[in-house]
Amino acid sequence: MLESVKANFGLNPVVVGVFVVLAVIEIAKLGYNLGIWLKIYL
């Protein structure tokens, strides 16, 4: 499983780049929402 993932990443840097960008955006949104909730409740 991991080897096939590595192979796909090696063959497709564009897909990896897009995936990383999407992951960063999701994490940023999560952190932003968490900050809002903390401000509301604390």
N, C-alpha and C positions, 0 to 999 in steps of 0.2 A: 504493500500500500504506500508506504513512505517513499520507496524507490520510484514508483510510478509518478508520485506527486513531484518528486525532484526532477524526474525526466521531463514531465510536462512543463515545469517551471523553467528548466534549462532550454527547452525548445520554444517557449513562448514568453519572452520577457515582457511583451506588451500586456498580456493577460495578468502577469504578476504585478506590473505597475498599476494597472486598473484596480486589481484586488486590494493592493496596499492603500491606494488613495481612498477607495470606498471604506476600508476598515478604519482608516484615520478619521474620515468624516463621521462615521458611526460613533467612534469613541469620543470625538469632540462633541457631538450632539448629546451623547449620554452624559458626559461631564457637565455640559452646559445645563441640561435639564436637572441634574442632581444638584447643581449649585442653586438653581431657582427654588427647588423643593426645600433645600436646607435653609435658604433665606426666609421662606414662608413659615417654616415650622420652628426655627430656632430664634 
